[in-house]
Amino acid sequence: MTQTAPLPGATPDAPSPAPAPRPVGRVHRAWSVAAVTFVTIIGAAAFASLPGLLLDPLHKEFDWSRGTIGFAVSVNLALYGLTAPFAAALMDRYGIRRVVVAALLVISGGTAATVWMTASWQLVLFWGVLVGLGSGSMALAFAATVTNRWFAARRGLVTGILTAAGASGQLVFLPLLAWLVEHHGWRPAAVTVALAALAVVPFVWLLLRDHPADVGLAPYGGEYAPKPAPVPGAARRTLTVLFKAARTGPFWLLAGTFAICGASTNGLVKTHFVPAAHDHGMPVTAAAGLLAVIGVFDVIGTVASGWFTDRFEPRRLLAVYYALRGVSLLFLPMLLAPSVHPPMVFFIVFYGLDWVATVPPTIALCRERYGEDSAIVFGWVLASHQVGAALVAFLAGLSRDAFGSYDPVWYASGALCAVAALMAMVIRRRREPVGPVTAAAAA
């Protein structure tokens, strides 16, 4: 494997075509970029820990229904997903650093503004719209773009590590935020989230680089290539990729399975597990601690899934993951109790290992089918993930208001996971080399 260094006079946008070899034994810069990306996602992940903790405090303080609060969360989740494919295209146009810094500032501002809200529409605007747009630009398309640009080898492993960063953020922040909400109210927790997003900005601006050619290097495990020119028309390109991909069956299968993934994780467990456990008499801090434990095992499961994705057929992995998740959700209503007991701990460990293990094989299938446009295609697949999450976040709140229980939603989600397992097995592999979707469309 060779590395590159720019010749005198070369610029980051036009690196030398004749790079010098990298000194033997030096750690490739791609790993430091991956580390910065990991820390960035951890810092931004704090906002994802809050919705489940805010349901009861906002309901008590403002007398807003759980359906109303769930609607704000659903707007956040939907915009998170719908923004992702456009963010991937904007990164091709303006660079990763600029897009991510802007996203972090929007997240910080939107979260801080909730401290002064007095009406439910302000929750929808600040938390739903602003944080949704900012977090969408920090979505998994960010991890996919970094992986595609900086790594030719170990992509599955790196994808797993970066995906696990979100769970690590949950692990770091959730117990702290739960303690703040319990002892000092929800406003100090919101300020903490805003400061965490803001604190990551200097790391991104100073340490993250858009492309290996910016520092005269080849991707890890690959050949040197000049930095491509900025791609104009980000919105047009994003929609062109969508229209072309939408003509293929695998896109709809991937989008459908990932919608169920979002419904059964972010929409249901992340948003409603804490209030559901509290309904059964469990303290909020104890329920939040269980979610944090899910984050611990999510890291293990997602990194392992990335390792498996480099070695096994991704669609079979997806089928196994969804089937196991569905079974676990069917048992959950029988496990909720006032205190933490061994069967609940087993569920938390089991579910945690499966939480976002679906991401590395899904990204691998997008890369296999859609080539250089795979990050944008995955952005649209992620949009379906968040739409599914948004629908269930809202519907689960309505179910709780109407029936006084979350049980029907747990059972429905388990059945949907079984459908996702079957859908994953229908996805056909594409063995021939694939070029950009946009190039195919232009031809």
C-alpha positions as CSV (number, residue, x, y, z in Angstrom):
1,M,0.0,0.0,0.0
2,T,1.4,3.4,-1.0
3,Q,0.7,6.8,0.4
4,T,1.1,10.2,-1.3
5,A,2.6,13.5,-0.6
6,P,1.9,16.6,-2.8
7,L,4.6,18.0,-5.0
8,P,5.7,21.6,-4.4
9,G,3.1,23.9,-5.7
10,A,0.3,21.4,-5.6
11,T,-3.0,22.4,-4.0
12,P,-5.4,20.2,-2.0
13,D,-7.9,20.5,-4.9
14,A,-5.3,19.4,-7.4
15,P,-2.9,17.0,-5.8
16,S,0.1,15.5,-7.5
17,P,-0.4,12.5,-9.7
18,A,3.0,11.2,-8.7
19,P,2.8,10.7,-5.0
20,A,5.7,9.7,-2.8
21,P,5.5,6.5,-0.8
22,R,4.4,6.7,2.8
23,P,7.1,5.9,5.4
24,V,6.8,2.3,6.6
25,G,5.2,2.0,10.1
26,R,3.4,5.3,10.1
27,V,-0.3,5.1,11.0
28,H,-2.5,6.0,8.1
29,R,-4.3,9.4,8.4
30,A,-7.6,7.7,7.6
31,W,-7.7,6.3,11.1
32,S,-7.3,9.7,12.7
33,V,-10.1,11.0,10.5
34,A,-12.2,8.1,11.6
35,A,-11.4,8.9,15.2
36,V,-12.5,12.6,14.8
37,T,-15.7,11.4,13.1
38,F,-16.3,9.0,16.0
39,V,-15.9,11.8,18.6
40,T,-18.1,14.1,16.5
41,I,-20.9,11.6,16.3
42,I,-20.6,11.0,20.1
43,G,-20.9,14.7,20.8
44,A,-23.9,15.1,18.5
45,A,-25.6,12.0,19.8
46,A,-26.5,13.7,23.1
47,F,-29.6,15.1,21.5
48,A,-30.9,11.6,20.7
49,S,-30.9,10.7,24.4
50,L,-33.4,13.4,25.4
51,P,-36.8,12.6,23.8
52,G,-37.6,9.6,26.1
53,L,-36.6,11.6,29.1
54,L,-38.7,14.7,28.2
55,L,-42.1,13.0,27.7
56,D,-43.2,12.9,31.3
57,P,-41.6,16.3,32.4
58,L,-43.2,18.2,29.5
59,H,-46.5,16.4,30.0
60,K,-46.5,17.5,33.7
61,E,-45.3,21.0,33.2
62,F,-47.3,22.1,30.2
63,D,-50.1,19.5,30.3
64,W,-49.3,18.6,26.7
65,S,-50.5,15.1,25.6
66,R,-48.0,12.4,24.9
67,G,-49.4,12.4,21.3
68,T,-48.5,16.1,21.0
69,I,-45.0,15.6,22.3
70,G,-44.6,12.5,20.2
71,F,-45.6,14.6,17.1
72,A,-42.6,16.9,17.8
73,V,-40.3,13.9,18.1
74,S,-41.8,12.5,14.9
75,V,-41.0,15.7,13.0
76,N,-37.5,15.6,14.4
77,L,-37.1,12.0,13.2
78,A,-38.6,12.5,9.8
79,L,-36.5,15.6,9.0
80,Y,-33.4,13.7,10.3
81,G,-34.0,11.1,7.6
82,L,-35.2,13.4,4.8
83,T,-32.2,15.7,5.3
84,A,-29.6,12.9,5.1
85,P,-29.5,12.3,1.3
86,F,-29.2,16.1,0.6
87,A,-26.5,16.4,3.3
88,A,-24.5,13.7,1.5
89,A,-24.7,15.6,-1.8
90,L,-23.8,18.9,0.0
91,M,-20.7,17.2,1.4
92,D,-19.7,16.5,-2.2
93,R,-20.3,20.1,-3.1
94,Y,-19.0,22.1,-0.1
95,G,-17.0,19.5,1.8
96,I,-17.6,17.5,4.9
97,R,-16.2,20.0,7.4
98,R,-18.4,22.9,6.4
99,V,-21.6,20.8,6.4
100,V,-20.9,19.1,9.7
101,V,-19.9,22.4,11.5
102,A,-23.1,24.1,10.3
103,A,-25.1,21.1,11.4
104,L,-23.6,21.1,14.9
105,L,-24.4,24.8,15.3
106,V,-28.0,24.3,14.2
107,I,-28.4,21.4,16.7
108,S,-26.9,23.5,19.5
109,G,-29.1,26.5,18.8
110,G,-32.3,24.6,18.4
111,T,-31.8,22.6,21.6
112,A,-30.9,25.7,23.6
113,A,-34.0,27.6,22.3
114,T,-36.3,25.0,23.9
115,V,-35.4,26.3,27.3
116,W,-37.6,29.4,26.7
117,M,-40.5,27.7,25.0
118,T,-44.0,28.1,26.3
119,A,-46.2,26.5,23.6
120,S,-46.2,23.2,21.9
121,W,-45.6,24.7,18.4
122,Q,-42.3,26.0,19.7
123,L,-41.3,22.4,20.7
124,V,-42.1,21.4,17.1
125,L,-40.1,24.3,15.7
126,F,-37.1,24.1,17.9
127,W,-36.8,20.4,18.6
128,G,-38.6,19.1,15.6
129,V,-37.5,21.3,12.8
130,L,-34.1,22.8,13.8
131,V,-32.7,19.9,15.6
132,G,-34.2,17.6,13.0
133,L,-32.4,19.4,10.2
134,G,-29.1,19.6,12.0
135,S,-29.1,16.0,13.1
136,G,-30.0,14.9,9.6
137,S,-26.8,16.4,8.3
138,M,-25.0,14.5,11.1
139,A,-26.8,11.3,10.2
140,L,-25.3,8.0,9.2
141,A,-24.7,9.4,5.6
142,F,-21.8,11.3,7.3
143,A,-20.3,8.0,8.4
144,A,-20.9,6.5,5.0
145,T,-19.3,9.4,3.2
146,V,-16.2,9.3,5.4
147,T,-15.8,5.6,5.0
148,N,-16.2,5.7,1.2
149,R,-13.7,8.4,0.8
150,W,-11.0,7.4,3.3
151,F,-11.1,3.6,3.2
152,A,-10.8,1.1,0.4
153,A,-10.2,-1.8,2.9
154,R,-11.8,-2.5,6.3
155,R,-15.0,-0.6,5.2
156,G,-17.3,-2.9,7.1
157,L,-15.3,-2.6,10.3
158,V,-15.0,1.2,10.1
159,T,-18.7,1.5,9.3
160,G,-19.5,-0.6,12.4
161,I,-17.3,1.5,14.6
162,L,-18.7,4.8,13.4
163,T,-22.3,3.5,13.7
164,A,-21.5,2.5,17.2
165,A,-20.5,6.1,18.0
166,G,-24.1,7.0,18.3
167,A,-24.6,4.3,20.9
168,S,-21.5,5.5,22.7
169,G,-23.0,9.0,22.8
170,Q,-26.1,7.5,24.4
171,L,-24.0,5.6,26.9
172,V,-22.0,8.8,27.8
173,F,-24.9,11.2,28.1
174,L,-28.1,9.2,29.0
175,P,-27.3,8.6,32.7
176,L,-26.2,12.1,33.2
177,L,-29.2,13.6,31.4
178,A,-31.5,11.3,33.4
179,W,-30.0,12.5,36.6
180,L,-30.3,16.1,35.6
181,V,-33.9,15.7,34.6
182,E,-34.7,13.9,37.9
183,H,-33.0,16.3,40.2
184,H,-32.8,19.7,38.4
185,G,-35.5,19.5,35.7
186,W,-35.4,19.2,31.9
187,R,-33.9,22.6,31.1
188,P,-30.4,21.9,32.5
189,A,-30.4,18.7,30.5
190,A,-31.3,20.6,27.3
191,V,-28.5,23.1,27.9
192,T,-26.1,20.2,28.4
193,V,-27.0,18.8,25.0
194,A,-26.5,22.2,23.4
195,L,-23.1,22.6,24.9
196,A,-22.0,19.1,23.9
197,A,-22.8,19.7,20.3
198,L,-21.0,23.1,20.4
199,A,-17.9,21.6,22.0
200,V,-17.3,19.3,19.1
201,V,-17.1,22.1,16.5
202,P,-13.4,23.0,17.0
203,F,-12.4,19.3,16.6
204,V,-14.2,19.1,13.3
205,W,-12.8,22.3,11.9
206,L,-9.2,21.7,12.9
207,L,-8.8,17.9,12.5
208,L,-11.3,16.6,9.9
209,R,-10.3,16.6,6.2
210,D,-12.7,16.2,3.3
211,H,-10.6,13.8,1.1
212,P,-7.3,11.8,1.3
213,A,-5.9,14.0,-1.6
214,D,-6.2,17.0,0.7
215,V,-3.2,15.7,2.6
216,G,-1.6,13.9,-0.4
217,L,-2.6,10.4,0.6
218,A,-4.3,7.4,-0.9
219,P,-7.4,5.9,0.8
220,Y,-6.5,3.2,3.3
221,G,-5.9,0.0,1.4
222,G,-6.4,1.7,-2.0
223,E,-4.7,3.5,-4.8
224,Y,-4.0,7.2,-4.9
225,A,-6.6,9.3,-6.8
226,P,-6.8,13.1,-7.2
227,K,-9.6,14.9,-5.3
228,P,-12.7,15.1,-7.5
229,A,-14.0,18.5,-8.4
230,P,-16.9,19.8,-6.3
231,V,-20.2,18.5,-7.6
232,P,-22.6,21.3,-8.4
233,G,-26.4,21.0,-8.1
234,A,-26.6,19.1,-4.9
235,A,-30.4,19.0,-4.7
236,R,-30.7,18.0,-8.4
237,R,-28.1,15.3,-8.0
238,T,-29.8,14.0,-4.9
239,L,-33.2,13.7,-6.6
240,T,-31.6,12.2,-9.8
241,V,-30.0,9.5,-7.7
242,L,-33.4,8.8,-6.0
243,F,-35.3,8.6,-9.2
244,K,-32.8,6.2,-10.8
245,A,-32.5,4.0,-7.6
246,A,-36.3,4.0,-7.2
247,R,-36.5,2.0,-10.5
248,T,-34.7,-0.9,-8.9
249,G,-36.3,-3.5,-6.6
250,P,-33.4,-3.7,-4.1
251,F,-33.9,0.0,-3.2
252,W,-37.5,-0.6,-2.1
253,L,-36.5,-3.7,-0.2
254,L,-33.7,-1.9,1.6
255,A,-35.9,1.1,2.3
256,G,-38.7,-1.1,3.6
257,T,-36.4,-3.1,5.9
258,F,-34.8,0.1,7.2
259,A,-38.1,1.7,7.8
260,I,-39.0,-1.2,10.1
261,C,-35.5,-0.9,11.7
262,G,-36.3,2.8,12.6
263,A,-39.8,2.0,13.8
264,S,-38.5,-0.7,16.2
265,T,-35.5,1.3,17.6
266,N,-35.5,5.1,17.5
267,G,-39.3,5.4,17.1
268,L,-40.3,2.9,19.8
269,V,-37.6,1.8,22.2
270,K,-35.5,5.0,22.3
271,T,-38.5,7.3,22.6
272,H,-41.0,5.2,24.6
273,F,-39.0,2.7,26.6
274,V,-38.4,5.0,29.6
275,P,-42.1,6.2,29.9
276,A,-43.3,2.6,29.4
277,A,-41.1,1.3,32.1
278,H,-42.1,4.2,34.4
279,D,-45.8,3.1,33.8
280,H,-44.9,-0.2,35.5
281,G,-43.4,1.6,38.5
282,M,-39.7,1.6,37.5
283,P,-37.8,4.9,38.4
284,V,-36.9,7.1,35.4
285,T,-33.2,6.9,36.3
286,A,-33.3,3.1,36.4
287,A,-35.0,2.9,33.0
288,A,-32.6,5.4,31.5
289,G,-29.7,3.3,32.9
290,L,-31.1,0.3,31.1
291,L,-31.1,2.3,27.8
292,A,-27.5,3.2,28.5
293,V,-26.7,-0.5,28.9
294,I,-28.3,-1.0,25.5
295,G,-25.7,1.5,24.3
296,V,-22.9,-0.5,25.7
297,F,-23.9,-3.7,24.0
298,D,-24.8,-1.8,20.9
299,V,-21.2,-0.8,20.5
300,I,-20.1,-4.4,20.7
301,G,-22.9,-5.7,18.4
302,T,-22.3,-3.0,15.7
303,V,-18.6,-3.4,15.6
304,A,-19.0,-7.2,15.4
305,S,-21.6,-6.7,12.6
306,G,-19.1,-4.6,10.6
307,W,-16.6,-7.4,11.0
308,F,-19.2,-10.0,9.9
309,T,-20.2,-7.8,6.9
310,D,-16.6,-8.0,5.6
311,R,-16.9,-11.8,5.7
312,F,-20.5,-12.9,5.2
313,E,-23.4,-12.2,2.9
314,P,-25.0,-9.0,4.1
315,R,-28.6,-9.9,3.3
316,R,-28.4,-13.1,5.4
317,L,-27.0,-11.0,8.2
318,L,-30.0,-8.6,7.9
319,A,-32.5,-11.5,8.0
320,V,-31.0,-12.9,11.2
321,Y,-30.8,-9.5,12.9
322,Y,-34.4,-8.6,12.2
323,A,-35.7,-12.0,13.2
324,L,-33.9,-11.9,16.5
325,R,-35.1,-8.4,17.2
326,G,-38.7,-9.3,16.5
327,V,-38.6,-12.2,18.9
328,S,-37.2,-10.0,21.7
329,L,-39.8,-7.3,21.3
330,L,-42.6,-9.9,21.6
331,F,-41.3,-10.8,25.0
332,L,-40.8,-7.3,26.3
333,P,-44.3,-6.6,27.6
334,M,-44.0,-9.6,30.0
335,L,-40.7,-8.3,31.3
336,L,-41.6,-4.7,32.4
337,A,-41.7,-4.4,36.1
338,P,-41.1,-2.0,39.0
339,S,-37.6,-3.2,39.4
340,V,-34.8,-4.5,37.3
341,H,-34.7,-8.3,37.3
342,P,-32.5,-10.9,35.4
343,P,-34.9,-11.6,32.5
344,M,-35.0,-7.8,31.8
345,V,-31.2,-7.6,31.9
346,F,-31.1,-10.5,29.4
347,F,-33.5,-8.5,27.1
348,I,-31.3,-5.4,27.4
349,V,-28.1,-7.3,26.5
350,F,-29.8,-9.2,23.7
351,Y,-31.6,-6.2,22.2
352,G,-28.5,-4.0,22.6
353,L,-26.4,-6.4,20.5
354,D,-29.0,-6.0,17.7
355,W,-29.8,-2.3,18.0
356,V,-28.0,-0.9,14.9
357,A,-26.2,-4.1,13.8
358,T,-28.3,-3.7,10.7
359,V,-26.4,-0.6,9.5
360,P,-23.1,-2.1,8.2
361,P,-24.8,-4.8,6.0
362,T,-27.3,-2.2,4.7
363,I,-24.5,0.2,3.7
364,A,-22.6,-2.7,2.2
365,L,-25.7,-3.6,0.0
366,C,-26.1,0.0,-1.0
367,R,-22.4,0.1,-2.0
368,E,-22.7,-3.1,-3.9
369,R,-25.7,-2.1,-5.9
370,Y,-25.2,1.6,-6.4
371,G,-21.4,2.2,-6.5
372,E,-20.1,5.8,-6.1
373,D,-23.6,7.2,-5.4
374,S,-24.1,4.7,-2.6
375,A,-23.8,7.4,0.2
376,I,-26.7,9.3,-1.4
377,V,-28.7,6.2,-1.9
378,F,-28.1,5.2,1.7
379,G,-29.2,8.7,2.7
380,W,-32.6,7.9,1.1
381,V,-32.7,4.5,2.7
382,L,-32.0,6.2,6.0
383,A,-34.8,8.6,5.3
384,S,-37.2,5.7,5.2
385,H,-35.6,4.6,8.5
386,Q,-36.5,7.9,10.1
387,V,-40.0,8.1,8.5
388,G,-40.7,4.7,10.1
389,A,-39.3,5.9,13.4
390,A,-41.4,9.1,13.2
391,L,-44.6,7.2,12.5
392,V,-44.2,4.9,15.4
393,A,-43.0,7.7,17.8
394,F,-46.3,9.4,17.1
395,L,-48.6,6.3,16.9
396,A,-47.1,4.9,20.1
397,G,-47.9,8.1,22.0
398,L,-51.5,8.0,20.6
399,S,-51.7,4.3,21.6
400,R,-50.6,5.1,25.2
401,D,-53.2,8.0,25.4
402,A,-56.0,5.8,24.0
403,F,-55.4,2.4,25.6
404,G,-53.3,3.4,28.7
405,S,-50.6,0.9,27.6
406,Y,-47.8,0.4,25.1
407,D,-48.4,-3.3,24.8
408,P,-50.1,-3.3,21.4
409,V,-47.2,-1.4,19.9
410,W,-44.6,-3.8,21.2
411,Y,-46.4,-6.7,19.6
412,A,-47.0,-4.9,16.3
413,S,-43.3,-4.0,16.1
414,G,-42.2,-7.6,16.7
415,A,-44.4,-8.7,13.8
416,L,-43.0,-6.0,11.5
417,C,-39.5,-7.3,12.3
418,A,-40.5,-10.7,11.0
419,V,-41.6,-9.1,7.8
420,A,-38.3,-7.2,7.5
421,A,-36.4,-10.5,7.9
422,L,-38.3,-12.0,4.9
423,M,-37.8,-8.8,2.8
424,A,-34.0,-9.0,3.5
425,M,-33.8,-12.5,2.1
426,V,-35.5,-11.4,-1.2
427,I,-32.8,-8.8,-2.0
428,R,-30.7,-10.1,-4.9
429,R,-26.9,-9.7,-5.0
430,R,-25.3,-7.8,-7.8
431,R,-21.9,-9.3,-8.7
432,E,-20.8,-7.2,-11.7
433,P,-19.0,-3.9,-11.1
434,V,-21.3,-0.9,-10.8
435,G,-20.7,2.7,-11.6
436,P,-22.4,5.8,-10.4
437,V,-26.2,5.9,-10.6
438,T,-26.0,9.4,-12.0
439,A,-23.7,8.3,-14.8
440,A,-26.1,5.5,-15.7
441,A,-28.9,8.0,-15.7
442,A,-27.0,10.4,-18.0
443,A,-26.3,7.6,-20.4
